[in-house]
Amino acid sequence: MFRLDLRRIAYNTGMSEAMPKASDLAALMCARVCHDLVGPVSATGTALSIFDEPDSADMREDALRLVRESAEHMRAKLEFARLAFGAGGSAPGEVEVAMIQRLAGDMFRSAKAQLEWRTEATSLPKLGARLLLNLILLAVESAPRGGEVRIEATRSGGVRLRVVAIGPRAKLLPGAAAALDGGIPEGGFDGRTAQPLYAKTIAEEAGGRLEARTEEERVELTALIPE
């Protein structure tokens, strides 16, 4: 079973080494999930409030449509988070690549970057599936102005993952780059910058590695973990 053990990851604060606790990382990841859900939950509340207005009959159809869309967004985010961050990916087993495609497709349906799948593997161990979803999340966030995110997954001498974001001004966020490099983001960790650290920890705890390469308008994330 996957376990969070951050004792092997130390950070140089300039004064002393700090070893973050697994509970701190878990709290930050929980904050990330809550942040992602605030938007659709708030939209649902706004739409439902229209039904309390006696003079809003002409707006109720639009409000109902907004409720449906927000509910779909919440479902997509929760299903994605359950496997990417939660216990849904901790037990042994296999995850069909088709399911990973669905989760990512629903999660990033409104993202400007388009997902392009070039996977040879038909299934991945749950740990590999969890890591791949985290890499896709990092890649999509690296291309906020659009472009494409190319996703590759093979099983040859281990699980090999490669996710490349290409697009206008595509780049890793500074905090994400620091976390993937084993450092502390400026201002410390928050819900957003904890996620790259989490992805790095998944790979290292599995006896593998995660690397990031950046070029002009291109970000490449590669990971290798043993079967």
N, C-alpha and C positions, 0 to 999 in steps of 0.2 A: 504494500500500500504506500502511496505517495505520502511523505511527511515533510513538513516545513522545518528545516534545520538550517538556520542562517549563521551558525557559529563559524562557518568557513568563509563567510563574506564579511570582511572588515572594511571600515571606512576611515580614511585619514582626514580628520577635521582640521588639521593644522596645529592642533594642540595635543590630541590623543586619539587613539583608535576607539571607535564606538561600534558596538555589536548590537544591531537592532534585534528586538525580540520578535518571535513569530507572531505573538499576540498583537504587536504594534502593526505589523504588515497586514494581518487579518482585518484589523480595524480600518486601516486605510482602504483596503479593497472593498470593505463593506460600504465605506463612504463613497467610493467610486460607483458602486451599483445604485446606491440611493440617489446620487447626483444624476445618473442617467435616467432614472425613473421620474424625477421631479417634473420634467417637461410634459410628458403625456398624462401624468396624474393631474397636474394643474389644468391642462387643456380639458380634461374630462370634467373637472369641477366647474370650470367656466361654462362649458356647454350645458351641464345639468342645471345651472342657475337660471338659464333662459326659460326653462319650463316653469319656474316659479313666478315669472312675470306674466301678468294677465294680458298684456298688450303685445306679446311676442309671438303670436301664432304664426306670423309670416316667416319667423326665423327658426322655427322648431325643426324643419326638415334639415336645414344646415347644421343645427345643433346636434341632431341625431347622427348625421354623417360624421361630425367631429368626434362624437363619442365612440362610434365604431372604429374610426381610424386610430384614435388614441388607445383603445383597447388592443388593437392589433399591434401597435408599437410596443405597448407594455409586454404583451405576450412574447414578441420577438426578442426583446431585451432580456426578459427573464429566462427564456429558454437558452439563449446564448450564454448568459452569465452562469447558468446552472452547470453547464459543461466546462466553460472556460475558466471559471473561478471556484465553483462549488464542489460538493461531494459527489455530484453526478459523474465526475471523471476520476474519482479516487479508487474505486473498486476495479479489480482486474477485469479484462474483457476487451472486446473489439467494437469499434464504431465504424459503420459504413461511411465511406467518403461521400456518398450521396446525401447522408444526413448532415455531415459537416457543411456541404455546399448549401443545403437548405437553411441551416442555422445562420450561416454567414450572409446568404442572399437576403433573408428576411431582415437581419440586423442592419445591413447596409443598403437597403433598397433605395433610400433617399440620399445616399452619399454621392458626392460628385464624381469620385473615382469609380470606374467600372471594374468588377472582378472578372479575371480571365483564368480559367482552370486548365492546368496542364498536368494533371495528376495521373501517374501510372498505377499507383496503389489503389485497390478497390476498398480497402479497409485499413484502419490504423488502430494500434493499441490505444486504450483510453488516454494514457499519458501523452501519447503523440498527438491525439486529437485535441487535447486540451492545449498543448503547446502551439499547435497550428492555428487554433482560433486566436490565441494571444498574439501570434505573429501577424495575422491578418489585421487585427485591431490596430497594432502599431503601424502597419503599412498604410492603412486607410487614413489614419490620423496624420501620416507624413505627406499626404497628397490632398490637402484641403481645397485646392483650386481645381481639382479634377485630374484626369489622366487615367491610368489603368494600374491595377494591382494584379501581377502575375503570380499564380500559386502553383507550386510543384511539390509533389510528395511521392517518394519512392521507398521501397523496402528492399535494400540490397546491402548486406553487411550492417544492418541497423536501419532505423527510421531516419531518412534524410528529407529535410524540409527546406524549401527555398521560396521566399516571398519577396517580390521586387515591386516597389512603387516607382512609377515613372510619370512625371507630369510637371506642369509649370510650378517652379519654386518648390518642388518636392524636397523635403529634408526632414530629418529627425528633429523633433522638438529638443531644445537644449537640455531640458531635464531628463528626457528619455535617453539621450546620448550619454549623459553622465552616468545614469543608472546602469545602462548596458555595459559601460566601461568600468564598472565597479567603484564609481565615485558617488559623492553626495551632490544632488542638484543644488543649485544656488537657492538659498532660502529653505532648504530641507525638503523632505518628501511630503507629498500630498496624495490625494486620491488618484490623480492622473499619473504622476511620476512613480508611484508605487507599482503600477502595472508592469512597466518594463523590468523592474527588479524581480517581480513575481515570475515573469516569463524566464528570466535568466536563472532563477532559483530552480524552476521546474527542470530545466535542462541539466543543470549541475547536480541536482539531487538524484537524477536518473543515471549519473555517470557519464553524461554527455557534455555538449558545449553549445553555446549560442554566440554567434558573431554578427556584427553589423558593419556594413561598408557603405560609405556615402560618397557620391560624386555629384556633379552639377545636375540638379533636377532628377536625381536617382538615388534610391535607398534600397539596399539589398540586405535582407536578413536570412541567415542560414543557420540551421540547427541539425545536429546529429545526436541521436540517443540510441543506445543499444536496445535490441529487441528484448 
